Amino acid sequence: MEIKPITRPSNELIEGFRSIGTSTLGDILDSIGIQNVISGVKPVKQGMVLVGPAVTIKELSGVLGTYTIEDFCISKVIDFAETGDVLVFDNAGKEVSTWGGLASTAAKVKGIEGAVIDGGCRDLDQIVGMNFSVFSRHFTPNSAKTRIKIQELNGTIQCSGIRVSPGDIIVADWTGIIVVPREKAQEVLEKSREAERDEGYFIDELKKGKTFGEMQKRTGRL
């Protein structure tokens, strides 16, 4: 497995995104011409959220017996990751589990924020029981053993067709998953905070009796 370096955003910048919903982020990214919504990848349980810098993992998959047990070096991924990181797996949407209860336990103990998997995970009862945030395309018992090879750590990957680079900020909630490019993060955060204030004003005025049409004209929001 090739391991590349990563530059993480500041903790202050990352924490700023905890109060911003994915719907707001989607609007802001649209406004600057970036479409970075990961589709088809869902939380294992409603209410799970993720905010953190991406550690990216590129995988290859085959039928049982294609690779060696040593090719699936998930322990090296967990050892490399730091507290607060989000592991983002590119397994090209294959229905093979790259993540389960043992990995979740190790990651939670280490303080890893969670995982986003364009592929599969298993042991959902264990993952939900420990409240470790996992978002995955498939839920399947199919083991990674001799089916998956971890090719690269911290390269640029594709997750559901969306480009993810190491250090990009991942924000996920029940509505969806957003990738905020690291180089745009400060701009996106500032614009998102402004949008959230505008939405709060919109809601307050609706409660006071203003019509939706009035507030739409006043704020330009939908």
N, C-alpha and C positions, 0 to 999 in steps of 0.2 A: 504494500500500500504506500502510495506517495503522499507525504504530508507537507502541505504548504503553509507559510506563515499567515497570520490573521491580524488585522488591525481592528480593534473593537471601539465603538463609540464610547463616549464618557458615560459613567453611571448616571450623571445628572440628566443627560440627554435621553437616555433610555427610560428613566423613571418618569420623565415628562409625558411619555406616551401611555402611561397606565390609566390616565383619566380620559383618554380619547377612544371613542368607539370606532369600529371598522367602517361603519357607514360614513362617518365624517371623513375618515382618511381616504376612503374611496372617492368621495367628492373632490377632495383637495388634489389628489393625484390626477383625477380627470382634468381638473382645471389647469394643470401644468403639463398635460399631454402624456401622462404615464399611466398605463393600464397594468396594474400589478396585483390583481385579485386572483388568488389560487382557488380554482374551482374543483369540486368533486371530492375534496378532502374534508372529513367531518370529525368532530370530537367524539371520543368514546362515551362521553356523558355530557348532557346539557349542563351548562354553567361553567365548564372549563374555559380558562383563559390563558393566554401566553403573551408575554412581552419580553423581548430580549434579542441580543445579537445572534445572527445565524452562524452556526458552525455547519458547513456543508459537507455532505457525504455522497459520493458517486458510487453506485453499485452496478454490477452486472448479474443477470439471473439466467439460470438454465434449469433443466430437469434434474431430478435427483441423481447425484453422482457426477455432475458436471465439474464441480470444483472440490478442493480439499477442505477439511474442517478448518485448517489454518487460514484459508483464504477469507473466512468470515471473522475478521479480527475486530469484533465489536468492542472488546475490552480496551483496545487501543484508542478507540473513539471516545469512550467514556473517560479514560485516563487523561486524554488531551483536553477535554472540555473543562471549562471553569464555571464557578457559581454564576447562575443567571443566564447561561447560554441556552439557546434553542437549537437542537439538533434537527437539521433539515435533510431528509433522505431523498435522493433521486434514484428510484428503482424502476423508472419508466412505467409506473403504474401497474407493475406485475403483481399478481395475486399470490405472493409469497411473504411470509412474516419475517420482517427484519428486526422486530422489537417485541418484547414480552415482559412477563412479570419479573424475572430476575434482573434484566437490564433496567427496568423501571425502578426497582428497589435500589440498585447501585447508584443510579442517576439521582434519585431523590435524596439519598444519604449525602451525596456530594453537593447537592444544592443546584443541580441543573434544572432549568426552568421547565423544559418539556421537549416534545418531539413533534415534528411535522413530517409525515411519511407519504410520499407518492409511491405507494406500494402497500404492504400489509403489516398488520400487527396481530398479536394473539394475547391470550391470558387476560381478557377484558375484565373479568371479575376481580382479579388481583390489582390491575391498574386502577380501576374505579375505587376499590377498597382502600388503596393508599392515597387516593386523590392526586395522582400524578397526571399532569396534563399531556394527553396524547391526541393528536389529530391524524387520521389515517384514511387512505382511500378504500382499503379493504380490511375486513376482519376475517381472519382465516387461521385454521390450525396448522397449515403447511409450514414446516420448519425451514429456516435458512440453511441448516446444516447440509453441506455439499450442493446447495442450490444457489447460494449467493456468494459473490466475491466482492469485497470492498476494494474498489480500485483507487480511489483518491479521497483525501481529506483536505478541505478548504480550497477546492477549485471552484470555478463558476459552473453551476448546475442548472438544470431545468426542472422545475417542480410544477407539474400540471401545465407545462408550456410557458411558465413564467421564469424569467432569468433570476437566479438568486446567487449573490456573491457573498463570500464570508464577510461578516461585519455589517451586512444589511440588517435593519431592524424588523423583526417579525412581530406583528400584532395580530392575535387571533381571539375570537370570541364565538358565540353561538351563531352569529350572522355570517361570519366568514373569516378568511385569512388574508392579511395584507402584507406585502413586502415593501418596506420603505427603503429605497436606496440610501446607503450610508452617506453619500455625498450630498443628498437632498434632505437629509433628516431634519436639520435645524430649520430650514425653510418650511418644510411640511408641518413641523410641530407648531411653529408660530402661526401659520395660516389656519391650522386646525383649532387652536385655542380661540382664535378670533371667530371662527365658524361656530364653535360650541357656545360662545357668548351670544352670538346672534340668534342661535336656536333657542337658547334659554329665554331671551327677550321675546321671541315669537310665541313660545308656549305661555309665558306670563300674560302677554296681551290677549291671547285666545281665552284664557281663563277669566280675564276681565270683561269679556264680551265682544272683542273685536272679531270680525269674520276672517276666515282663512284667506279669502280673496284680498281683503284689505292688507293683511300682513304680508301676503305674497308680493303685492305691489310695493309695499314699504321696504321690504328686505331683499326681494329678489330670490327668496328661498322657496323650495318645494318640499 
